[in-house]
Amino acid sequence: MRLLVLDDHLLVAQAVGGLISELCNLELVALCATPDEAIQSITTTEVDLLVTDLDLAGEQPFEVMAVLLQRNPSAKVVVLSGFTAEQTIPPELQAACLAFIDKANAWSELQAVLQDWLQDQSAAAPLDPLLQQRDWECLAPREKRLLLEL
């Protein structure tokens, strides 16, 4: 699964992207500081999950979300905000929103939401035989032998 993180604070984007990609085994394809950068990334790279701040130096990510869903209707969004009680997602984008998480909450809430989503994704999609073959080819001979003995 491919991840794009959008936050106007690069340090926050790097921390969120690095942690999510490591903890949830997602491929981080882009870190973006503006909606325009995110839209450009989405048009050139397939994205399955957008994690975005809701307040981006006065801008909001709703256009980014709409472009993402137009290019990949099954994509999902996690919204992070420090002002969750005051902000809402437009109704037409709510179905794609996995969670609206207050930045004051612990990482565990974000991780739990993503783990549930990933579990649903793996249960719904059969493994790609080409992916399995590539994974097998990456193994050392000893690793292949050990797996065959299991």
C-alpha positions as CSV (number, residue, x, y, z in Angstrom):
1,M,0.0,0.0,0.0
2,R,1.3,3.4,-0.9
3,L,1.2,6.4,1.5
4,L,1.3,10.1,0.9
5,V,1.6,12.5,3.9
6,L,0.5,16.1,3.6
7,D,1.4,18.6,6.3
8,D,2.6,22.1,6.1
9,H,5.3,21.4,8.7
10,L,7.9,19.3,7.1
11,L,9.2,17.9,10.4
12,V,5.7,16.7,11.3
13,A,5.2,15.2,7.8
14,Q,8.6,13.3,8.1
15,A,7.8,12.0,11.6
16,V,4.3,10.9,10.7
17,G,5.3,9.4,7.3
18,G,8.3,7.6,8.8
19,L,6.5,6.2,11.7
20,I,3.5,5.0,9.7
21,S,5.6,3.5,7.0
22,E,7.7,1.6,9.6
23,L,4.9,0.5,12.0
24,C,2.4,-0.4,9.3
25,N,4.8,-1.5,6.5
26,L,3.5,1.0,4.0
27,E,5.5,2.4,1.1
28,L,6.0,6.2,1.7
29,V,5.7,7.6,-1.8
30,A,5.6,11.4,-1.0
31,L,5.9,14.0,1.7
32,C,4.1,17.2,0.7
33,A,3.9,20.6,2.4
34,T,1.1,22.1,0.2
35,P,-2.0,20.9,-1.5
36,D,-0.5,21.7,-4.9
37,E,2.5,19.4,-4.2
38,A,0.1,16.7,-3.1
39,I,-2.0,16.9,-6.2
40,Q,1.1,16.8,-8.4
41,S,2.3,13.7,-6.5
42,I,-1.1,12.0,-6.8
43,T,-1.3,12.6,-10.6
44,T,2.1,11.0,-11.1
45,T,2.1,8.2,-8.4
46,E,-0.6,5.8,-7.3
47,V,-1.6,6.5,-3.7
48,D,-3.8,4.3,-1.5
49,L,-3.7,6.3,1.7
50,L,-3.5,10.0,2.3
51,V,-2.6,11.2,5.8
52,T,-3.2,14.9,6.0
53,D,-3.4,17.8,8.4
54,L,-6.7,19.6,8.0
55,D,-5.2,23.1,8.4
56,L,-2.4,23.7,5.9
57,A,-1.3,27.3,6.5
58,G,-4.8,28.5,5.9
59,E,-5.6,26.0,3.1
60,Q,-7.6,22.8,3.4
61,P,-6.9,19.5,1.8
62,F,-10.4,18.9,0.4
63,E,-9.3,19.4,-3.3
64,V,-6.4,17.0,-2.7
65,M,-8.9,14.4,-1.3
66,A,-11.2,14.9,-4.3
67,V,-8.4,14.4,-6.8
68,L,-7.1,11.3,-4.9
69,L,-10.6,9.7,-5.0
70,Q,-11.1,10.6,-8.7
71,R,-7.8,8.8,-9.5
72,N,-8.2,6.0,-7.0
73,P,-11.8,5.6,-5.8
74,S,-10.8,2.9,-3.2
75,A,-8.2,5.2,-1.6
76,K,-8.6,6.2,2.0
77,V,-7.8,9.3,4.0
78,V,-6.8,9.9,7.6
79,V,-7.2,13.5,8.8
80,L,-5.1,14.9,11.6
81,S,-6.0,18.1,13.3
82,G,-5.5,20.1,16.4
83,F,-9.0,21.5,16.2
84,T,-11.2,18.4,15.6
85,A,-14.2,19.8,17.5
86,E,-14.4,22.8,15.2
87,Q,-13.8,21.2,11.8
88,T,-15.7,18.8,9.5
89,I,-15.1,16.9,6.3
90,P,-17.5,17.7,3.4
91,P,-20.2,15.0,3.1
92,E,-19.0,13.8,-0.4
93,L,-15.6,13.0,1.1
94,Q,-16.6,11.4,4.4
95,A,-16.9,7.9,3.0
96,A,-13.2,7.8,2.2
97,C,-12.2,9.1,5.6
98,L,-10.9,6.3,7.8
99,A,-10.5,8.5,10.8
100,F,-10.5,12.1,12.1
101,I,-7.8,12.1,14.7
102,D,-6.9,14.9,17.2
103,K,-3.2,15.6,17.1
104,A,-3.3,15.6,20.9
105,N,-4.1,11.8,20.9
106,A,-1.4,9.1,21.2
107,W,0.2,7.4,18.2
108,S,-1.6,4.2,19.3
109,E,-5.0,5.6,18.0
110,L,-3.6,6.3,14.6
111,Q,-1.8,3.0,14.5
112,A,-5.0,1.1,15.5
113,V,-7.0,2.7,12.7
114,L,-4.3,1.9,10.1
115,Q,-3.9,-1.7,11.4
116,D,-7.7,-2.3,11.1
117,W,-7.7,-0.8,7.6
118,L,-4.7,-2.9,6.5
119,Q,-6.2,-6.1,7.9
120,D,-9.4,-5.4,5.9
121,Q,-7.3,-4.8,2.8
122,S,-5.4,-8.0,3.1
123,A,-8.5,-10.0,3.8
124,A,-10.3,-8.6,0.8
125,A,-7.5,-8.9,-1.8
126,P,-5.9,-12.1,-2.8
127,L,-2.1,-12.1,-3.0
128,D,-0.7,-11.1,-6.4
129,P,1.2,-14.1,-7.8
130,L,3.8,-11.8,-9.3
131,L,4.4,-10.2,-6.0
132,Q,4.8,-13.6,-4.4
133,Q,7.3,-14.6,-7.1
134,R,9.3,-11.4,-6.6
135,D,9.3,-11.9,-2.8
136,W,10.6,-15.5,-3.3
137,E,13.3,-14.4,-5.7
138,C,14.6,-11.9,-3.1
139,L,15.3,-14.6,-0.6
140,A,18.7,-16.2,-0.1
141,P,19.0,-19.9,-0.8
142,R,19.2,-20.7,2.9
143,E,16.0,-18.7,3.5
144,K,14.2,-20.5,0.8
145,R,15.3,-23.9,2.2
146,L,14.1,-22.9,5.7
147,L,10.7,-21.8,4.4
148,L,10.2,-25.0,2.4
149,E,10.9,-27.0,5.6
150,L,8.1,-25.3,7.5
